[in-house]
């Protein structure tokens, strides 16, 4: 069975630091291939406490969309878990260059445990087992950041990770399933944090019209507004299926 499992839906430092939502990232399973996206703080614990349990040693790869700690905090221990403590050299690590070379978040010794390191670049395609994906234009964020477009059986899935809004976003992500990181309920003037708000999400959905939109990576204003309520209001206004991710939520890709 192919699925996405949300092992954390926290976004922004205060929600992560207080663990108002978990920050474990996303497990994507397609066919016989398992890929972990953005293993933030608590990723290992969330895998092992998942029901049913997700076994890190079955991972084929780990992907960082960018190096901020809410996306990469557990990357080194997850590499160790994937490779049985480094005794089985295996797996692929995908990450932007600045996560590996400039003030790296992946430790040198841990990088030596993986079989292959793939550097994420703009407008590039990648393949790992049954999972094929591509990056689009570099996001406007404080570090090198890339969203993802997956072409996998039986669905196309897009992930819009952290970024400020820019006009090209409207055309970069056209998956049937669209996962959007939305930290803010409302936009804030000259926002130095560079994250999307619900108004930005509306603009994207009106253009992309995905079969299913999943909101995640919530900051404090979204948590206070109750993400499931915000999603229901968006669905009613736009006439599109919109849900809010919850910690531990599993999406069966064959049933969407």
C-alpha positions as CSV (number, residue, x, y, z in Angstrom):
1,X,0.0,0.0,0.0
2,X,1.2,3.5,-0.9
3,X,0.7,6.2,1.8
4,X,1.8,9.4,3.3
5,X,2.0,9.6,7.1
6,X,2.3,12.9,8.9
7,X,4.6,12.3,11.9
8,X,4.5,16.0,12.8
9,X,2.5,19.0,11.8
10,X,4.3,21.7,13.8
11,X,5.7,24.8,12.0
12,X,7.5,27.8,13.4
13,X,9.8,27.8,16.4
14,X,7.3,28.2,19.3
15,X,5.0,25.4,18.2
16,X,8.0,23.2,17.8
17,X,9.7,24.2,21.1
18,X,6.6,23.7,23.1
19,X,5.6,20.6,21.1
20,X,2.0,21.9,20.8
21,X,2.2,19.7,17.7
22,X,4.7,17.1,16.9
23,X,7.6,17.9,14.5
24,X,8.6,14.6,13.2
25,X,8.1,15.2,9.4
26,X,6.5,13.0,6.8
27,X,7.0,9.3,5.9
28,X,6.2,8.5,2.2
29,X,5.8,4.9,1.2
30,X,5.3,3.9,-2.5
31,X,5.5,0.3,-3.6
32,X,8.5,-1.1,-1.9
33,X,10.2,2.3,-1.4
34,X,10.2,4.3,1.9
35,X,11.3,7.9,2.0
36,X,11.5,10.2,5.0
37,X,10.9,13.9,4.3
38,X,12.2,16.5,6.8
39,X,12.9,14.5,10.0
40,X,12.5,17.3,12.5
41,X,12.8,17.0,16.3
42,X,11.2,13.8,17.5
43,X,11.2,11.9,14.2
44,X,12.8,8.8,15.6
45,X,10.4,8.6,18.6
46,X,7.4,9.3,16.3
47,X,8.4,6.4,14.0
48,X,8.8,3.9,16.8
49,X,5.6,5.0,18.6
50,X,3.5,5.0,15.4
51,X,0.7,2.5,15.2
52,X,1.5,0.5,13.3
53,X,5.2,1.0,14.0
54,X,7.3,2.5,11.3
55,X,10.7,0.8,11.2
56,X,13.5,3.3,10.3
57,X,15.8,0.4,9.1
58,X,13.3,-0.1,6.2
59,X,14.0,3.4,4.9
60,X,15.5,3.8,1.4
61,X,16.2,7.5,1.7
62,X,15.9,10.7,3.7
63,X,15.1,14.0,2.1
64,X,15.7,17.5,3.6
65,X,13.8,20.3,1.8
66,X,16.0,22.7,3.8
67,X,18.3,22.8,6.8
68,X,16.2,24.7,9.4
69,X,16.0,22.6,12.6
70,X,12.2,22.0,12.5
71,X,12.9,20.1,9.3
72,X,16.3,18.5,10.1
73,X,16.7,18.2,13.8
74,X,16.7,14.4,13.8
75,X,18.4,13.8,10.4
76,X,21.6,12.4,11.9
77,X,19.9,9.9,14.3
78,X,17.6,8.9,11.4
79,X,20.6,8.2,9.2
80,X,22.0,6.0,12.0
81,X,18.7,4.2,12.4
82,X,18.3,3.7,8.6
83,X,21.8,2.2,8.4
84,X,21.7,0.1,11.6
85,X,24.1,2.4,13.3
86,X,26.3,2.6,10.2
87,X,27.0,-1.1,10.0
88,X,24.9,-1.4,6.8
89,X,25.9,1.3,4.3
90,X,22.7,2.0,2.5
91,X,20.2,4.6,1.4
92,X,20.2,8.0,-0.3
93,X,20.4,11.4,1.4
94,X,18.8,14.2,-0.6
95,X,19.5,17.8,0.7
96,X,20.3,21.3,-0.6
97,X,24.0,22.1,-0.8
98,X,24.0,24.5,2.1
99,X,22.6,21.8,4.4
100,X,25.7,19.7,3.7
101,X,28.6,22.2,3.2
102,X,27.9,25.6,4.6
103,X,27.2,25.4,8.3
104,X,26.1,21.8,7.7
105,X,23.2,20.1,9.7
106,X,24.3,16.6,8.6
107,X,27.4,15.5,10.5
108,X,30.3,14.2,8.4
109,X,30.5,10.9,10.1
110,X,26.7,10.3,9.5
111,X,27.1,11.3,5.9
112,X,29.6,8.5,5.5
113,X,27.0,5.9,6.5
114,X,24.7,6.5,3.5
115,X,25.3,4.8,0.1
116,X,24.8,8.0,-1.9
117,X,24.3,11.7,-1.3
118,X,22.2,13.7,-3.9
119,X,22.4,17.5,-3.8
120,X,19.1,19.1,-4.5
121,X,19.1,21.8,-7.2
122,X,16.6,24.0,-9.0
123,X,14.4,22.3,-11.7
124,X,16.0,18.9,-11.3
125,X,14.7,15.3,-11.3
126,X,15.5,12.5,-8.9
127,X,14.7,8.8,-8.6
128,X,14.8,6.5,-5.7
129,X,13.3,3.0,-6.1
130,X,9.6,3.4,-7.0
131,X,9.6,7.1,-6.2
132,X,10.3,9.8,-8.8
133,X,10.3,13.4,-7.9
134,X,11.5,16.8,-9.1
135,X,12.3,20.2,-7.6
136,X,11.0,23.4,-9.0
137,X,12.2,27.0,-8.6
138,X,14.1,27.7,-5.4
139,X,11.9,29.1,-2.7
140,X,12.2,32.5,-1.2
141,X,13.3,31.5,2.3
142,X,16.2,32.4,4.5
143,X,18.2,29.2,3.5
144,X,18.3,27.2,0.3
145,X,14.9,25.6,0.1
146,X,13.0,23.4,-2.5
147,X,9.5,22.2,-2.8
148,X,8.8,18.8,-4.4
149,X,6.7,17.3,-7.2
150,X,6.2,13.5,-7.0
151,X,5.2,11.5,-10.0
152,X,4.3,8.1,-8.5
153,X,1.8,5.4,-9.0
154,X,-1.1,6.0,-8.5
155,X,-0.9,9.8,-7.9
156,X,0.9,13.0,-8.4
157,X,1.7,14.8,-5.2
158,X,3.2,18.2,-4.6
159,X,4.7,19.6,-1.4
160,X,5.0,23.4,-1.0
161,X,7.4,23.7,1.8
162,X,8.5,26.9,3.7
163,X,8.6,30.0,1.5
164,X,7.2,33.5,1.2
165,X,4.7,34.0,-1.5
166,X,6.0,34.8,-5.0
167,X,3.9,34.8,-8.2
168,X,5.6,31.8,-9.8
169,X,4.2,29.6,-7.0
170,X,0.9,29.6,-8.7
171,X,2.2,27.5,-11.5
172,X,5.0,25.3,-9.9
173,X,2.9,22.7,-8.0
174,X,0.1,20.9,-9.9
175,X,-0.1,17.6,-8.1
176,X,-3.5,15.9,-7.6
177,X,-2.6,16.0,-3.9
178,X,-1.2,19.3,-2.7
179,X,0.5,19.5,0.7
180,X,1.0,23.1,1.8
181,X,3.0,24.4,4.7
182,X,1.0,27.3,6.1
183,X,2.5,28.8,9.2
184,X,0.4,32.0,9.4
185,X,-3.3,32.6,9.5
186,X,-2.9,36.1,8.1
187,X,-0.1,37.8,6.2
188,X,2.2,40.2,8.1
189,X,3.5,43.2,6.1
190,X,7.2,42.8,5.4
191,X,7.4,39.3,7.0
192,X,11.0,38.5,7.8
193,X,10.1,34.8,8.5
194,X,9.1,34.1,4.9
195,X,6.1,31.7,5.4
196,X,2.8,31.4,3.7
197,X,-0.6,32.6,5.1
198,X,-4.1,31.4,4.4
199,X,-4.6,34.3,1.9
200,X,-1.6,32.9,-0.1
201,X,-3.0,29.4,0.1
202,X,-6.3,30.7,-1.4
203,X,-4.4,32.2,-4.4
204,X,-2.5,29.0,-5.0
205,X,-5.6,26.8,-4.8
206,X,-7.7,29.0,-7.1
207,X,-5.0,28.4,-9.8
208,X,-3.9,24.8,-9.1
209,X,-7.3,23.3,-8.3
210,X,-5.9,20.0,-6.8
211,X,-8.1,17.0,-6.1
212,X,-7.1,17.2,-2.4
213,X,-5.3,19.9,-0.4
214,X,-3.7,19.0,2.9
215,X,-2.7,21.9,5.2
216,X,0.2,21.3,7.6
217,X,3.2,22.9,9.4
218,X,1.1,25.2,11.6
219,X,2.4,28.2,13.5
220,X,0.8,29.6,16.6
221,X,-1.9,31.7,14.8
222,X,-3.0,28.7,12.9
223,X,-3.1,26.5,16.0
224,X,-5.2,29.1,17.8
225,X,-7.6,29.4,14.8
226,X,-8.1,25.5,14.8
227,X,-6.6,24.3,11.5
228,X,-9.6,21.9,10.9
229,X,-12.0,24.9,11.1
230,X,-9.8,26.9,8.8
231,X,-9.7,24.0,6.3
232,X,-13.4,23.6,6.4
233,X,-13.9,27.3,5.7
234,X,-11.5,27.1,2.8
235,X,-13.3,24.1,1.4
236,X,-16.7,25.9,1.6
237,X,-15.4,29.1,0.0
238,X,-13.4,27.5,-2.9
239,X,-15.5,24.4,-3.6
240,X,-12.3,22.2,-3.3
241,X,-11.5,19.4,-0.9
242,X,-9.3,20.8,1.8
243,X,-8.3,19.1,5.1
244,X,-5.9,19.9,7.9
245,X,-3.2,17.3,8.8
246,X,-3.1,16.0,12.3
247,X,-0.2,14.3,14.0
248,X,-0.2,10.6,13.0
249,X,-2.6,11.1,10.1
250,X,-2.2,8.6,7.3
251,X,-3.4,9.2,3.7
252,X,-3.9,6.1,1.6
253,X,-2.8,7.2,-1.9
254,X,-4.8,4.5,-3.6
255,X,-8.1,5.7,-2.0
256,X,-7.8,9.5,-2.7
